[in-house]
Amino acid sequence: MSRPHRYRRQAIATAAASALLVVFGATPAMAQSATSLAPLLPAENGTPNGGYIVVLKDQPLTGGAANDPVVAAEQAGGREVHPYATVLNGFSAKLDADALESVRANPNVEYVQADAVVQAVEPTVTVGGATTQPNPPSWGLDRVDQQNLPLDQEFSYDTDGTGTTVFVLDSGIRTTHDDFGTRAQWAYNAVNDGNSPGDCHGHGTHVSGTVGGATYGVAKDVQIRDVRVLNCSNGGTNADLIEGMDWVATNAPPRSVANLSLQNYGVVVNTAAQNMIDAGVLAVFAAGNNNSDACGNNPRSPDGIVVGATTITDSRWSSSNYGSCIDVFAPGNSITSAGNSSDSAVASGWSGTSMAAPHVTGWVARYLETNPSATMAQAKAALLSAATSNVLTGIGTGSPNLLLYADPGSTVTDTIAPSTPGTPVASGVTATSATLTWTASTDNVGVVGYEIERATGGGGFAPAGTSATNSFPATGLTPGTSYQFRVRAEDAAGNLSPFSSAVTVNTPSGAGTCQVSYAINSGGSTFTSNIVITNTGTSTINGWTLAFTLPSGHSFGSGWSATYGTSGQDVTATSLTWNSTLLPQGTANIGFNGTGSGTAEPTAFTLNGTPCTVV
């Protein structure tokens, strides 16, 4: 995702590590005028820590380098100034009152939000449960490889995530745990508290075990990376979460997935999460543990995968969020995984959507193993297509009745085609182009794109292009021609909808037919050219541009009766107000002076893109 102005942060000499992100924000107000201060948004759901997240306008610097907000913040006494590189156009800093006012007065600042220490969602732990269990040690693994109860005490799989990387944004990872072998590595620490690498809480290690532990994991050969964004109390700040996502977006290799088993609120972190996805990192989000509408929990993105939690009896876990922002449910109650107290520790009885999300993350990693070029949309559509439907109870209003099914070897095939798109509507029709839009199709899993076909005159339809959205620019059309366009939708399984009804597009004649007379008078090293343009068509031309290429050795000097433009030997002459209208058989007389010897003439002319006859 490109940005008009972006700051690169200083590299921190640490290796990357999986970490759980917790961030919140608020909807920014309108940017300040030239004489006012940028809006200051309060901290939400946490304890203010004297830090601020400064969001910049997406435009070149106003006032040049002298008004660089990062430099201004440092000069005003700001501490711990940290520019973001990819997921957010801005930076974080500790600012006193004077420095804060100076930053808010900078014309390049869109808004400022107070940072805060926020608490991660603590898992509910069932005390007294077994610390060791038969294979598989977690009922979650036993459940996701079959579509119906009862459990069969087996976890079957035919892929293991080889060649893929999962970034766990969490409290850290005990990377030396036996269950990870040599596959877990520390990558980045956004919490600079001296406790990294490692996991001084346990949440991140438990999550990572479910993602890719050899014993507890869904994807048993995936590479796991520790991006630490939470402290030893499982809390963190908005700035640290954004910093972690920023590092992942900037450094992740192809075939990467981010697991965000987090809960809190904020538009700023949602923007960063979406930008991370746009940078090519697939993302899985915990739905939150408030027994409320998941649409109120952040971070999340409508493009990512939001996961609710279920119990061993296929009911929604009582504290799991629910609603239309949930994409799929996965086991999340009383889950056993790797512990952080030793290299062989087991952590049993943990419950939460934090435990459900890594089941899905492991599935996505396995999908990328066999579909290495898959996009976020394609992976999500495949996941939902494979999910087991209508086996859950108590899912909550608006929730999808879908349970993760993590056995690609026997994945249910999606055979339901998308609905028929609406009839295209043409707008912005010119002699050579038009824009088509249509009502989007719906699908049981999701539409991934559209195929557009075109028929010229009374001919048959042929492919004209594809689009990922319900809009298509039709270009390269011929003036004065009748076309028909139709579209159909495609889902991730390759199911195609019926074609829409066709729309007829009649391109205007443009320049109609035209004739050009070119006369040159040479005087040694200079020449004068007189051009007569004739509209030989039957339609009036309102506004025209004549284009031609000068012969080698000739250079344009100055002209009359038109506005001229040059690029090398190429010349354009655009009508003025008084001669812009050419009636049928009407003429326009223009000309120019130039340098060069000889009487060679241009060999071709176009008027409004249409070739003219040269006489």
Buried (B, 14 or more C-beta within 10 A) or exposed (E): BEEEBBBEBEEEEBBBBBBBBBBBBBEBEEBBEEEEBBBBBEBBEBEEBBBBBBBBBEEEBEEEEEBBBBBBBBEBBBEEBBBBBBBBBBBBBBBEEEBBEBBBBBBBBBBBBBBBBBBBBBBBBEEEEEEEBEEBBBBBBBBBBBBEEEBEEEBEBEBBBBBBBBBBBBBBBBBEBBBBBEBBBBBBBBBEEEBBBBBBBBBBBBBBBBBBBBBBBBBBBBBBBBBBBBBBEBBBBBBBBBBBBBBBBBBBEEBBBBBBBBBBBBBBBBBBBBBBBBBBBBBBBBBBBBEBBBBEBBBBBEBBBBBBBBBBEBBBBEBBBBBEBBBBBBBBBBBBBBBBEEBEBBBBBBBBBBBBBBBBBBBBBBBBBEBEEBBBBBBBBBBBBBBBBEBBEBBBEEBBBBBBBBBBEEBEEBEEBBBBBBBBEBEEBBBBBBBBBBBBBEBBBBBBBBBBBBBBEEEEBEEBBEBEEBBBEBEEBBBBBEBBBBBBBBBBBEBEBBBBBBBEBEBBBBBBBBBBBBEBEBEEEBBBBBBBBBBBBEBEBEEBBBBBBBBEEBEBBEBEBBEBEBEEBEBBBBBEEEBBBBEBEBEBEBBBBBEBEEEBBBEEBBBBBBEBEBE
